[in-house]
Amino acid sequence: MNPLQRATERLTSPVEVRGPLPAPPEAVWAVLADPRTYPDWLVGAQHIRAVDDGFPAPGTRFHHSVGPVEEATIDDVSESIAAEPPHRLLLDVHVGRTEGLVELLVQPQGDGSFLTFREKPRGHLSVATPALRPALFARNAVSLRRLRAYLGDGSRP
């Protein structure tokens, strides 16, 4: 692979944020598998309107309102593509015309866990991945910090 191909592959690869969490994988999974917790830690998640029975089994969905503040949201739905408790959740996420794949990987680390949070725009926005990288990284880094606090004491930071 030549240097240009390597650079292109790197710029269009999923945005990845990683870090430790103060809870074992099963406790982390319980939060990831319950979209009703997302407004407590996931930046932009304002309200979960409904969750399919059996979520996060592949093919099940949750209906959400997403936006910078509750007064300015878009209603949409996201779907579980793969669920391997307590280690992997793959979601097909939608917010209006914006689509993406979000992969959450949980590994044991000492008394807690280590989370890898990957997000990749899909559809018409996939070509904009290089320009979106800084914003996605920043949002997901804040979400990881909020998740860490949520798991640590159950509060919304």
Salt bridges, closest charged atoms under 4 A:
GLU16 OE2 - ARG18 NH1 3.90
GLU16 OE1 - ARG118 NE 2.64
ASP34 OD1 - ARG36 NE 3.23
ASP75 OD1 - ARG49 NH1 3.65
GLU79 OE1 - ARG61 NE 3.81
GLU84 OE2 - ARG88 NH1 3.07
ASP92 OD1 - HIS94 NE2 3.32
ASP92 OD1 - ARG122 NH2 3.31
GLU99 OE1 - ARG122 NH2 3.11
GLU103 OE2 - ARG88 NE 2.63
GLU103 OE1 - ARG118 NH1 3.09
GLU119 OE1 - ARG139 NH2 2.45
